[in-house]
Amino acid sequence: MSKIVECIPNFSEGRNHEVIDAIAKAASEVEGAKLINVNVEPSYNRCVLTIIGEPQAVIEATFRACAKAVELIDMNKHKGEHPRIGAIDASPFVPVRDVTIEECVEYANQLGARVAKELKVPVYLYEKAARSPERVKLQNIRHPEYEGLKELIGRPEWKPDFGEPAMHPTAGAMPLGVRGPLVAFNISLGTSDVKIAKKIAQSFREAKGGYQDARAIGVYVAERNIVQVSCMINYQVVPLYRIIEMVRSEAKRYGVPVIGTDVCGMISREALMDCCEYYMQLENFDRHAQVLEEFV
C-alpha cells in the first residue's frame, strides 16, 4: 500500500469567496494529492482545507495553497472570532495509512523550511513537531494573536522555528504541527450571550483540567445571533456524544438549550458510529457486521 497523509491548513479568510476559491484551486492542482473538503466559516473569518494523498504531493499542494493565501490575504485588515497569528493559521499533518508520526514531523519540517524560505513567513512548530515543551500546545503559540505577536516576535523566547524573527508584513506567521486524528465541530446554543459559551468551553477543555486533547472556545456567530462552543476533540479519548451531553448539562444551568451541531471539515465514520450507538441505544450491535457499506 502507498503512504497516505492528510494536511488540514486553516486560512484567515471566510468571507471573500474569490480568495477562498483561489486558495482551494491552488491546492487542487497537484497530481497525487486530493482536496476533499473546504469548510468556510464567515463569523470566524476562516476557511479550512482538507488535503489527502501521497506525502510529497500533499506537501506541494499545501505549499501552493499557502503561497496563494500569502498573496491574497492582508492580516492588517482581518477581523474574526477565531484566534489566529497569520494568513496561514494552524496547519497540522495527520498520518492516515502506512505513515508514522515521526514521518509526519519530517514532512512538517520540509514544508516549514520552504514556507519560511520562499514565502518569507516565519513558522512555529507545535504538538508532535514542537522543538520545545513550551510550544507543544497550539494555544501557547497563538494566544498573543496576530496583533500581539507583532510586538513579541523579536524577543528570544519567541524566535520562530523557521525564518527570521519578523512577521511577514501582510501574512504574519504560521503555526505548523503534527497530531493524531481529531474532530472539529461546533455546538450551537440558543442564546446570544458569548460569556455563557466561554464558561461552558472552559468546563471541559484540557488546558483547564478537562478531557485529554479537548480544545474548546466560545464564539459569537453574528449572522445567526447565537453563540457556539467550538470544539476540537480526540474521539478516541472521549466520544463526541460525551462532549455534547456535557455541554447540554452545563447549558441547562443558564436556562439555555443546545439547538444544533455542525462538523467542520471531515469526520471519521467511527466517531459517528459511536454517537449512533449511544443516541439510538443500540443493543448487541456489531458495526462491522451490520453496516451495509462494509460489504459494498
VOPAGU-2260 file (C-alpha; in pm, 1 decimal, decimal comma):
REM VOPAGU-2260
SITE   aa  ch    i         X         Y         Z
SITE  MET   A    0       0,0       0,0       0,0
SITE  SER   A    1     114,9     355,2     -69,1
SITE  LYS   A    2     166,1     602,6     211,4
SITE  ILE   A    3    -125,4     837,1     270,3
SITE  VAL   A    4    -108,4    1155,4     476,1
SITE  GLU   A    5    -355,0    1432,7     548,8
SITE  CYS   A    6    -286,9    1803,1     591,9
SITE  ILE   A    7    -551,7    2044,1     719,1
SITE  PRO   A    8    -434,5    2401,9     660,0
SITE  ASN   A    9    -650,3    2679,3     807,5
SITE  PHE   A   10    -657,7    3017,5     635,8
SITE  SER   A   11    -769,8    3352,8     773,6
SITE  GLU   A   12   -1041,2    3419,3     517,3
SITE  GLY   A   13   -1403,4    3314,9     543,5
SITE  ARG   A   14   -1592,5    3592,4     366,0
SITE  ASN   A   15   -1428,1    3669,6      32,5
SITE  HIS   A   16   -1518,6    3370,7    -183,2
SITE  GLU   A   17   -1290,2    3475,8    -467,0
SITE  VAL   A   18    -994,7    3445,9    -232,0
SITE  ILE   A   19   -1121,1    3116,2     -87,0
SITE  ASP   A   20   -1174,2    2971,8    -434,7
SITE  ALA   A   21    -826,1    3078,4    -544,4
SITE  ILE   A   22    -665,7    2909,8    -242,2
SITE  ALA   A   23    -869,1    2592,9    -300,0
SITE  LYS   A   24    -781,6    2589,2    -671,3
SITE  ALA   A   25    -410,8    2616,1    -589,9
SITE  ALA   A   26    -439,2    2315,5    -358,7
SITE  SER   A   27    -631,2    2105,6    -609,8
SITE  GLU   A   28    -386,2    2116,4    -899,7
SITE  VAL   A   29    -122,1    1871,5    -774,7
SITE  GLU   A   30    -126,1    1515,6    -901,9
SITE  GLY   A   31    -121,9    1263,8    -617,4
SITE  ALA   A   32    -298,9    1495,5    -374,3
SITE  LYS   A   33    -673,5    1545,9    -346,3
SITE  LEU   A   34    -860,5    1839,0    -194,1
SITE  ILE   A   35   -1154,5    1661,0     -32,3
SITE  ASN   A   36   -1315,9    1939,4     168,2
SITE  VAL   A   37   -1330,2    2317,1     205,2
SITE  ASN   A   38   -1506,1    2435,2     520,0
SITE  VAL   A   39   -1592,8    2806,7     530,5
SITE  GLU   A   40   -1689,3    2990,2     849,6
SITE  PRO   A   41   -1782,5    3356,7     794,2
SITE  SER   A   42   -1814,2    3455,7    1161,7
SITE  TYR   A   43   -1475,2    3304,6    1238,3
SITE  ASN   A   44   -1347,1    3458,4     911,4
SITE  ARG   A   45   -1151,0    3147,4     826,4
SITE  CYS   A   46   -1163,6    2851,0     593,8
SITE  VAL   A   47   -1022,9    2503,0     644,9
SITE  LEU   A   48    -893,9    2281,7     363,7
SITE  THR   A   49    -852,5    1905,8     390,9
SITE  ILE   A   50    -585,6    1769,5     157,4
SITE  ILE   A   51    -508,1    1398,7     140,3
SITE  GLY   A   52    -273,4    1183,2     -62,6
SITE  GLU   A   53      86,6    1081,7    -116,3
SITE  PRO   A   54     313,1    1274,2     125,6
SITE  GLN   A   55     522,7    1476,7    -118,6
SITE  ALA   A   56     216,2    1563,7    -324,9
SITE  VAL   A   57      33,1    1681,3     -11,7
SITE  ILE   A   58     331,3    1895,3      87,0
SITE  GLU   A   59     332,6    2053,9    -259,1
SITE  ALA   A   60     -44,9    2112,0    -264,0
SITE  THR   A   61     -35,9    2266,4      81,3
SITE  PHE   A   62     255,6    2490,5     -11,9
SITE  ARG   A   63      71,5    2616,7    -320,2
SITE  ALA   A   64    -235,9    2695,4    -109,7
SITE  CYS   A   65     -14,1    2877,3     141,7
SITE  ALA   A   66     152,5    3077,9    -133,5
SITE  LYS   A   67    -184,9    3189,1    -269,1
SITE  ALA   A   68    -300,3    3287,0      80,1
SITE  VAL   A   69      12,7    3495,5     135,8
SITE  GLU   A   70     -50,5    3665,2    -197,8
SITE  LEU   A   71    -417,4    3747,3    -134,3
SITE  ILE   A   72    -474,6    3788,9     241,9
SITE  ASP   A   73    -380,9    4105,9     430,0
SITE  MET   A   74    -386,7    4039,0     802,9
SITE  ASN   A   75    -381,4    4412,0     877,7
SITE  LYS   A   76    -743,7    4416,9     761,3
SITE  HIS   A   77    -851,8    4084,8     914,7
SITE  LYS   A   78   -1114,0    4060,0    1188,5
SITE  GLY   A   79   -1279,2    3741,3    1311,5
SITE  GLU   A   80   -1393,9    3543,0    1612,4
SITE  HIS   A   81   -1121,0    3276,5    1596,1
SITE  PRO   A   82    -765,0    3317,2    1733,0
SITE  ARG   A   83    -500,2    3350,0    1459,3
SITE  ILE   A   84    -144,1    3471,0    1403,7
SITE  GLY   A   85    -137,8    3492,2    1028,3
SITE  ALA   A   86    -294,1    3437,3     688,4
SITE  ILE   A   87    -197,5    3071,0     724,0
SITE  ASP   A   88    -320,9    2951,8    1060,7
SITE  ALA   A   89    -291,1    2611,3    1231,2
SITE  SER   A   90    -187,1    2353,5     970,3
SITE  PRO   A   91    -148,1    2001,7    1108,7
SITE  PHE   A   92     -22,1    1691,9     931,4
SITE  VAL   A   93    -209,5    1373,7    1029,3
SITE  PRO   A   94     -98,2    1016,6     944,6
SITE  VAL   A   95    -366,4     822,0     757,1
SITE  ARG   A   96    -215,7     500,0     618,7
SITE  ASP   A   97     129,5     344,0     648,1
SITE  VAL   A   98     273,3     671,2     778,4
SITE  THR   A   99     419,2     728,1    1124,7
SITE  ILE   A  100     404,0    1037,0    1342,2
SITE  GLU   A  101     781,5    1066,8    1303,7
SITE  GLU   A  102     748,4    1076,2     925,4
SITE  CYS   A  103     480,7    1344,3     955,9
SITE  VAL   A  104     721,4    1550,9    1166,5
SITE  GLU   A  105     970,3    1532,0     880,0
SITE  TYR   A  106     700,1    1641,9     633,7
SITE  ALA   A  107     614,3    1936,7     859,0
SITE  ASN   A  108     980,5    2035,5     870,2
SITE  GLN   A  109    1004,9    2018,8     492,0
SITE  LEU   A  110     700,2    2241,6     449,1
SITE  GLY   A  111     803,3    2481,8     725,5
SITE  ALA   A  112    1150,2    2533,2     579,3
SITE  ARG   A  113    1005,0    2604,2     236,2
SITE  VAL   A  114     735,8    2844,7     361,3
SITE  ALA   A  115     995,3    3042,8     554,8
SITE  LYS   A  116    1248,9    3049,5     270,0
SITE  GLU   A  117    1022,5    3110,8     -29,4
SITE  LEU   A  118     726,3    3296,2     121,7
SITE  LYS   A  119     917,8    3480,6     396,5
SITE  VAL   A  120     659,7    3373,6     656,2
SITE  PRO   A  121     805,3    3270,5     996,1
SITE  VAL   A  122     690,9    2925,7    1111,1
SITE  TYR   A  123     623,9    2791,4    1460,8
SITE  LEU   A  124     613,9    2413,3    1510,1
SITE  TYR   A  125     360,6    2273,0    1757,9
SITE  GLU   A  126     230,9    1946,0    1907,1
SITE  LYS   A  127     429,5    1639,8    1789,1
SITE  ALA   A  128     651,2    1861,6    1574,4
SITE  ALA   A  129     735,9    2102,4    1858,5
SITE  ARG   A  130    1101,9    2151,3    1940,9
SITE  SER   A  131    1041,2    2272,5    2295,4
SITE  PRO   A  132     784,5    2185,3    2566,0
SITE  GLU   A  133     653,6    2541,3    2564,7
SITE  ARG   A  134     533,6    2503,8    2206,7
SITE  VAL   A  135     358,6    2168,2    2227,7
SITE  LYS   A  136      21,8    2334,5    2290,1
SITE  LEU   A  137    -102,8    2542,0    1999,3
SITE  GLN   A  138    -261,7    2797,9    2230,8
SITE  ASN   A  139      82,6    2881,1    2373,0
SITE  ILE   A  140     187,7    2999,1    2027,3
SITE  ARG   A  141    -139,1    3156,4    1919,8
SITE  HIS   A  142    -257,9    3335,0    2234,1
SITE  PRO   A  143     -97,6    3673,9    2150,8
SITE  GLU   A  144    -284,3    3662,6    1817,8
SITE  TYR   A  145    -158,7    3847,6    1512,1
SITE  GLU   A  146    -160,0    4188,9    1674,9
SITE  GLY   A  147      26,2    4076,2    1987,5
SITE  LEU   A  148     282,2    3860,2    1810,6
SITE  LYS   A  149     397,6    4161,6    1609,1
SITE  GLU   A  150     523,4    4305,4    1939,2
SITE  LEU   A  151     669,7    3979,4    2072,9
SITE  ILE   A  152     837,3    3807,4    1779,1
SITE  GLY   A  153    1166,7    3991,2    1826,1
SITE  ARG   A  154    1216,1    3850,1    2176,4
SITE  PRO   A  155    1445,3    3544,4    2209,2
SITE  GLU   A  156    1172,1    3323,9    2355,7
SITE  TRP   A  157     950,3    3399,0    2053,3
SITE  LYS   A  158    1211,3    3318,1    1787,0
SITE  PRO   A  159    1036,6    3110,4    1516,6
SITE  ASP   A  160    1149,5    2759,0    1430,0
SITE  PHE   A  161    1190,7    2857,4    1065,7
SITE  GLY   A  162    1252,7    3202,6     924,2
SITE  GLU   A  163    1361,8    3536,9    1058,5
SITE  PRO   A  164    1217,2    3678,2    1384,7
SITE  ALA   A  165     998,2    3922,3    1197,3
SITE  MET   A  166     637,5    3899,8    1085,1
SITE  HIS   A  167     558,2    3894,2     715,4
SITE  PRO   A  168     416,4    4243,9     654,5
SITE  THR   A  169      74,3    4117,7     543,5
SITE  ALA   A  170      70,9    3742,6     614,7
SITE  GLY   A  171     204,2    3735,8     972,0
SITE  ALA   A  172     330,3    3397,6    1094,0
SITE  MET   A  173     229,7    3032,3    1051,7
SITE  PRO   A  174     171,5    2758,7    1314,9
SITE  LEU   A  175     257,4    2415,5    1169,3
SITE  GLY   A  176     208,9    2090,6    1356,3
SITE  VAL   A  177     162,0    1716,0    1363,6
SITE  ARG   A  178    -114,4    1539,7    1552,1
SITE  GLY   A  179    -338,6    1236,6    1558,7
SITE  PRO   A  180    -697,3    1233,4    1429,9
SITE  LEU   A  181    -926,1    1496,0    1583,5
SITE  VAL   A  182   -1280,5    1606,8    1503,1
SITE  ALA   A  183   -1366,4    1975,2    1479,3
SITE  PHE   A  184   -1729,6    2056,7    1546,2
SITE  ASN   A  185   -1944,9    2336,0    1682,0
SITE  ILE   A  186   -2227,1    2310,9    1933,8
SITE  SER   A  187   -2482,6    2589,6    1884,6
SITE  LEU   A  188   -2662,6    2738,4    2184,8
SITE  GLY   A  189   -2993,0    2923,4    2190,7
SITE  THR   A  190   -2852,1    3248,7    2328,0
SITE  SER   A  191   -2650,5    3547,6    2208,0
SITE  ASP   A  192   -2453,7    3570,9    2534,2
SITE  VAL   A  193   -2099,5    3466,6    2442,7
SITE  LYS   A  194   -1997,8    3465,0    2809,5
SITE  ILE   A  195   -2208,6    3151,6    2857,5
SITE  ALA   A  196   -2037,1    2972,9    2568,3
SITE  LYS   A  197   -1693,7    3069,1    2701,6
SITE  LYS   A  198   -1775,8    2942,4    3051,3
SITE  ILE   A  199   -1900,7    2612,3    2911,9
SITE  ALA   A  200   -1590,0    2573,0    2693,0
SITE  GLN   A  201   -1371,0    2622,5    2999,9
SITE  SER   A  202   -1551,9    2340,7    3181,1
SITE  PHE   A  203   -1407,4    2055,9    2972,8
SITE  ARG   A  204   -1102,3    2179,4    2777,6
SITE  GLU   A  205    -774,4    2009,3    2865,0
SITE  ALA   A  206    -596,6    2338,1    2938,3
SITE  LYS   A  207    -837,2    2392,1    3229,3
SITE  GLY   A  208    -816,1    2038,7    3370,3
SITE  GLY   A  209   -1077,2    1877,1    3147,8
SITE  TYR   A  210   -1057,5    1592,1    2899,4
SITE  GLN   A  211    -727,3    1496,8    2738,2
SITE  ASP   A  212    -684,2    1651,6    2391,0
SITE  ALA   A  213   -1006,7    1851,6    2427,3
SITE  ARG   A  214    -987,1    2209,2    2298,4
SITE  ALA   A  215   -1279,6    2447,9    2305,1
SITE  ILE   A  216   -1361,5    2817,2    2279,9
SITE  GLY   A  217   -1684,0    3016,2    2297,4
SITE  VAL   A  218   -1766,9    3237,4    1998,9
SITE  TYR   A  219   -2047,8    3466,2    1884,0
SITE  VAL   A  220   -2197,9    3390,4    1541,1
SITE  ALA   A  221   -2322,9    3727,1    1419,8
SITE  GLU   A  222   -2518,1    3610,1    1114,8
SITE  ARG   A  223   -2735,0    3384,6    1334,5
SITE  ASN   A  224   -2725,1    3593,5    1654,2
SITE  ILE   A  225   -2630,5    3286,8    1856,1
SITE  VAL   A  226   -2317,6    3155,0    2024,5
SITE  GLN   A  227   -2125,3    2833,7    1972,0
SITE  VAL   A  228   -1892,8    2616,5    2172,3
SITE  SER   A  229   -1630,1    2544,3    1907,2
SITE  CYS   A  230   -1457,8    2213,4    1984,1
SITE  MET   A  231   -1161,2    2007,9    1868,2
SITE  ILE   A  232   -1188,5    1658,9    2018,5
SITE  ASN   A  233    -988,4    1337,0    2007,7
SITE  TYR   A  234   -1281,0    1098,3    1966,8
SITE  GLN   A  235   -1053,9     803,4    2051,4
SITE  VAL   A  236   -1009,9     950,1    2401,7
SITE  VAL   A  237   -1357,1    1090,4    2463,4
SITE  PRO   A  238   -1654,5    1024,9    2231,6
SITE  LEU   A  239   -1829,4    1321,0    2076,9
SITE  TYR   A  240   -2161,7    1241,4    2244,5
SITE  ARG   A  241   -1994,5    1280,9    2583,9
SITE  ILE   A  242   -1891,9    1634,8    2494,7
SITE  ILE   A  243   -2236,8    1716,2    2356,8
SITE  GLU   A  244   -2410,3    1588,1    2668,9
SITE  MET   A  245   -2169,7    1776,4    2895,6
SITE  VAL   A  246   -2237,8    2099,2    2705,6
SITE  ARG   A  247   -2612,2    2030,2    2724,0
SITE  SER   A  248   -2590,7    1978,5    3100,6
SITE  GLU   A  249   -2380,8    2292,2    3155,1
SITE  ALA   A  250   -2612,1    2497,9    2933,2
SITE  LYS   A  251   -2914,3    2399,1    3145,1
SITE  ARG   A  252   -2757,6    2584,7    3437,2
SITE  TYR   A  253   -2808,2    2905,0    3239,4
SITE  GLY   A  254   -3150,4    2812,6    3102,8
SITE  VAL   A  255   -3004,4    2775,4    2752,9
SITE  PRO   A  256   -3079,5    2492,0    2507,0
SITE  VAL   A  257   -2847,9    2318,7    2261,0
SITE  ILE   A  258   -3007,0    2392,1    1922,4
SITE  GLY   A  259   -2773,5    2203,0    1691,4
SITE  THR   A  260   -2424,1    2092,7    1598,3
SITE  ASP   A  261   -2216,0    2107,7    1282,9
SITE  VAL   A  262   -1899,2    1930,0    1178,0
SITE  CYS   A  263   -1612,9    2141,5    1043,3
SITE  GLY   A  264   -1438,5    1954,3     766,3
SITE  MET   A  265   -1408,5    1576,3     772,1
SITE  ILE   A  266   -1507,5    1323,3    1036,7
SITE  SER   A  267   -1427,2     957,6    1096,1
SITE  ARG   A  268   -1705,5     704,6    1049,1
SITE  GLU   A  269   -1604,9     552,8    1381,6
SITE  ALA   A  270   -1675,2     883,4    1556,9
SITE  LEU   A  271   -2023,1     895,5    1403,0
SITE  MET   A  272   -2092,6     530,8    1484,8
SITE  ASP   A  273   -2008,1     598,1    1849,6
SITE  CYS   A  274   -2279,3     865,8    1854,3
SITE  CYS   A  275   -2523,3     644,0    1664,6
SITE  GLU   A  276   -2488,7     361,5    1914,7
SITE  TYR   A  277   -2528,5     599,5    2208,2
SITE  TYR   A  278   -2829,2     801,4    2091,3
SITE  MET   A  279   -3013,1     505,2    1934,5
SITE  GLN   A  280   -2937,2     296,3    2245,5
SITE  LEU   A  281   -2837,3       8,2    2021,1
SITE  GLU   A  282   -2805,8    -330,3    2186,9
SITE  ASN   A  283   -2594,1    -618,4    2058,1
SITE  PHE   A  284   -2495,2    -412,1    1756,0
SITE  ASP   A  285   -2187,8    -510,3    1553,4
SITE  ARG   A  286   -2078,5    -209,0    1348,9
SITE  HIS   A  287   -1851,2    -425,3    1134,0
SITE  ALA   A  288   -2105,8    -698,4    1060,6
SITE  GLN   A  289   -2424,8    -490,3    1037,1
SITE  VAL   A  290   -2323,0    -180,4     841,9
SITE  LEU   A  291   -2411,7    -230,3     474,0
SITE  GLU   A  292   -2124,1     -18,9     339,3
SITE  GLU   A  293   -1875,3    -258,7     499,3
SITE  PHE   A  294   -1972,2    -515,5     234,8
SITE  VAL   A  295   -2004,8    -291,8     -71,6
